[in-house]
Amino acid sequence: MGPKNGQTEIIITGFGGQGIILAGNILGKAATLFDQRHATLIQSYGPEARGGACAAQVVISDGEIEYPYVETPNLLICMSQEGFSANIDRLAPKGSLFYDSGLVEIDSGRIGEKMKVHSIQATKLAEEMGVRMMANIIMLGFVIARSGVVSREALLKAVTSSVPKGTEKKNLAGLEAGFQGGLEAG
């Protein structure tokens, strides 16, 4: 949990077309609807939609959230090099960095000694499963297995109710693959 009243600040970053905003939405839905907590979501896009910079700021809290913007993220989830470069210096000193190691090369000189660093090849795994667009769901499963910021059950329900109809089974398989990757990394 985060430093402020059981509050966790999260930035999910990547580029348009990766489902970054959907991932933020799923995380917020898992927290509010299924874990009975509070959450906010702020989204931002670069000047061009698909392929441009994209970010979701999610705040999850046990109590009311007074300010919806992320100031010092406890969790930074990077699905693009640009997202890493633009946000790593904002990560809390004891925060956790999650990144897609197939898309992001971390600059260890910018990682604090108390930061926790976790990686998974989410996009490669999604491609191997036949659906590249599922990398965001794989990453969410990985993040939840390592951080516990929302419950696994809440995330399962949020994914099922958020992905396009007819893709639930495939997305849940991706979520499970990411979750298992997170458990094995520990």
C-alpha positions as CSV (number, residue, x, y, z in Angstrom):
1,M,0.0,0.0,0.0
2,G,0.9,3.6,-0.4
3,P,2.1,6.0,2.2
4,K,-1.0,8.1,2.4
5,N,-3.9,6.5,4.4
6,G,-3.8,3.2,2.6
7,Q,-3.6,5.0,-0.7
8,T,-1.6,3.7,-3.7
9,E,-0.7,5.9,-6.7
10,I,-0.2,4.1,-10.0
11,I,0.9,5.3,-13.4
12,I,0.4,2.9,-16.4
13,T,2.2,4.2,-19.4
14,G,2.8,3.1,-23.0
15,F,1.6,4.1,-26.4
16,G,-1.9,4.4,-28.0
17,G,-3.2,1.0,-29.2
18,Q,-1.8,-1.0,-26.3
19,G,-4.9,-0.8,-24.1
20,I,-3.3,1.4,-21.5
21,I,-6.5,3.3,-20.6
22,L,-8.4,0.1,-20.6
23,A,-5.9,-1.4,-18.1
24,G,-6.3,1.7,-15.8
25,N,-10.1,1.4,-16.1
26,I,-10.0,-2.3,-15.2
27,L,-7.7,-1.6,-12.2
28,G,-10.1,1.1,-11.0
29,K,-13.2,-1.1,-11.6
30,A,-11.5,-4.0,-9.6
31,A,-10.9,-1.7,-6.7
32,T,-14.2,0.1,-6.6
33,L,-16.8,-2.5,-7.7
34,F,-15.2,-5.7,-6.5
35,D,-12.9,-4.8,-3.6
36,Q,-15.2,-2.0,-2.2
37,R,-12.5,0.6,-2.2
38,H,-12.1,4.1,-3.7
39,A,-10.4,4.8,-7.0
40,T,-9.9,7.6,-9.5
41,L,-8.7,7.4,-13.2
42,I,-7.1,10.2,-15.1
43,Q,-6.1,9.5,-18.7
44,S,-3.9,11.3,-21.1
45,Y,-2.9,10.9,-24.7
46,G,-0.2,12.4,-26.9
47,P,-1.2,14.6,-29.9
48,E,-1.8,11.5,-32.1
49,A,-3.9,8.7,-30.7
50,R,-2.7,5.3,-31.9
51,G,1.0,5.0,-31.5
52,G,1.5,8.2,-29.5
53,A,2.3,8.5,-25.8
54,C,-0.5,7.4,-23.5
55,A,-0.9,7.2,-19.8
56,A,-3.4,6.3,-17.1
57,Q,-3.1,7.6,-13.6
58,V,-5.0,5.5,-11.0
59,V,-5.3,6.3,-7.4
60,I,-6.7,3.5,-5.2
61,S,-7.5,4.2,-1.5
62,D,-9.2,2.7,1.5
63,G,-10.8,6.1,2.2
64,E,-11.9,9.1,0.2
65,I,-9.5,10.4,-2.4
66,E,-8.9,14.2,-2.1
67,Y,-6.7,14.7,-5.1
68,P,-7.2,12.4,-8.2
69,Y,-3.8,13.1,-9.9
70,V,-0.7,11.0,-9.2
71,E,2.1,13.0,-7.7
72,T,4.6,10.3,-6.6
73,P,3.6,6.9,-7.9
74,N,4.1,3.9,-5.7
75,L,3.7,1.7,-8.8
76,L,5.0,2.6,-12.3
77,I,3.9,0.2,-15.1
78,C,5.8,0.8,-18.3
79,M,4.8,-0.6,-21.7
80,S,7.0,1.8,-23.7
81,Q,10.5,3.2,-23.6
82,E,9.1,6.7,-23.8
83,G,6.9,6.0,-20.8
84,F,9.8,4.8,-18.8
85,S,12.0,7.7,-19.6
86,A,9.3,10.3,-18.9
87,N,8.1,8.8,-15.6
88,I,10.9,6.9,-13.8
89,D,12.1,10.0,-11.9
90,R,8.7,10.4,-10.4
91,L,8.6,6.9,-8.8
92,A,8.5,6.9,-5.0
93,P,11.9,6.0,-3.4
94,K,10.5,2.6,-2.2
95,G,8.2,2.2,-5.2
96,S,7.9,-0.6,-7.6
97,L,8.7,-0.5,-11.3
98,F,6.9,-3.0,-13.6
99,Y,8.0,-3.1,-17.3
100,D,7.7,-5.1,-20.5
101,S,11.3,-6.2,-21.0
102,G,10.6,-6.8,-24.7
103,L,9.8,-3.1,-25.2
104,V,11.6,-1.3,-22.5
105,E,15.3,-1.1,-21.7
106,I,15.7,0.3,-18.2
107,D,18.4,2.7,-17.3
108,S,19.7,1.3,-14.0
109,G,21.3,4.7,-13.2
110,R,17.8,6.1,-12.8
111,I,16.6,3.3,-10.5
112,G,16.8,4.1,-6.8
113,E,18.5,1.5,-4.5
114,K,15.2,0.8,-2.6
115,M,13.0,0.6,-5.6
116,K,11.7,-2.9,-6.5
117,V,12.0,-3.8,-10.2
118,H,9.9,-6.4,-11.9
119,S,9.8,-7.4,-15.6
120,I,7.9,-9.7,-17.9
121,Q,7.8,-9.9,-21.7
122,A,4.1,-9.2,-21.8
123,T,3.9,-8.4,-25.5
124,K,5.9,-11.4,-26.5
125,L,3.8,-13.7,-24.3
126,A,0.6,-12.1,-25.8
127,E,2.0,-12.8,-29.3
128,E,2.7,-16.4,-28.4
129,M,-0.9,-16.7,-27.1
130,G,-2.1,-15.4,-30.5
131,V,-3.4,-12.0,-29.4
132,R,-0.8,-9.2,-29.3
133,M,-3.5,-6.8,-28.0
134,M,-3.7,-8.8,-24.8
135,A,-0.3,-7.6,-23.4
136,N,-2.0,-5.1,-21.1
137,I,-4.1,-7.9,-19.5
138,I,-1.0,-10.0,-19.1
139,M,0.8,-7.1,-17.5
140,L,-2.1,-6.5,-15.1
141,G,-2.0,-10.1,-13.9
142,F,1.7,-9.9,-13.4
143,V,1.4,-6.6,-11.4
144,I,-1.4,-7.9,-9.2
145,A,0.6,-11.1,-8.4
146,R,3.6,-9.1,-7.3
147,S,1.9,-6.1,-5.6
148,G,-1.6,-7.2,-4.4
149,V,-2.9,-3.7,-5.0
150,V,-6.3,-5.3,-5.8
151,S,-7.4,-8.8,-5.1
152,R,-7.1,-11.5,-7.8
153,E,-10.8,-12.2,-7.6
154,A,-11.7,-8.5,-8.2
155,L,-9.3,-8.3,-11.1
156,L,-10.9,-11.5,-12.7
157,K,-14.3,-9.9,-12.4
158,A,-13.2,-6.6,-13.7
159,V,-11.5,-8.1,-16.8
160,T,-14.5,-10.3,-17.5
161,S,-16.9,-7.3,-17.4
162,S,-14.5,-4.9,-19.4
163,V,-13.2,-6.8,-22.4
164,P,-15.1,-7.1,-25.7
165,K,-17.8,-9.8,-25.7
166,G,-16.5,-13.0,-27.1
167,T,-12.9,-12.4,-25.9
168,E,-13.4,-13.1,-22.2
169,K,-11.9,-16.6,-22.3
170,K,-8.8,-15.5,-24.1
171,N,-8.3,-12.5,-21.9
172,L,-8.7,-14.5,-18.7
173,A,-6.1,-16.9,-20.1
174,G,-3.8,-13.9,-20.6
175,L,-4.5,-12.7,-17.1
176,E,-3.7,-16.1,-15.7
177,A,-0.4,-16.2,-17.7
178,G,0.6,-12.9,-16.3
179,F,-0.4,-13.8,-12.7
180,Q,1.6,-17.1,-12.9
181,G,4.5,-15.2,-14.3
182,G,4.3,-12.9,-11.3
183,L,4.2,-15.8,-8.8
184,E,7.1,-17.5,-10.5
185,A,9.2,-14.3,-10.4
186,G,8.8,-14.2,-6.6
